[in-house]
Structures are given as structure tokens and as C-alpha cells.
């Protein structure tokens, strides 16, 4: 706990992991709702295709964004440790 209070250790990785799971949950819920609500009588197939793409590609995009943010913090920490 002292490392967090003295800013020697970041709390951001925990927050980013939470945001990752929140983003994955949002992608799953929105993808399923797109599939369900576009399956109506007069609906075309675009909603189903976009729902499936959201289910498959959405979590990958969220993961890549979170990894880029983590890489930026990792680079910062490495540069901070290299200072004389």
C-alpha cells in the first residue's frame, strides 16, 4: 500500500484490466442485442452481420487498445528506471 501512496507503483494496470473486462462485456451485450433486434420480420441481414462482427472483433480491438496503453506505461517505467 505504501508503494501506491508514494507513487512507486502504478494503480493504472488494475484500472486498465477492469476497463478491458468492461469493454468486453459491452461488446458481447451490444453484439447479442444487435443480433436479436435485427432478426425481425422486415429486417435485412446487416444487423446480424454487424452483431457477429461486434462479438468477434470487438474484444480483440479492446484488447489491443488496452495493451497499447499498458505498453506506454511500461515504457515510462523503464525510462524512469534508466535515469542516472
Buried (B, 14 or more C-beta within 10 A) or exposed (E): EEEEEEEEEBEEBEEBEEBBEEBBEBBBEBBEEBBEEBEEEEEEEEBBEBBEEBBEEBBEEBEEBBEEBBEEEEEEEEEEEEEE
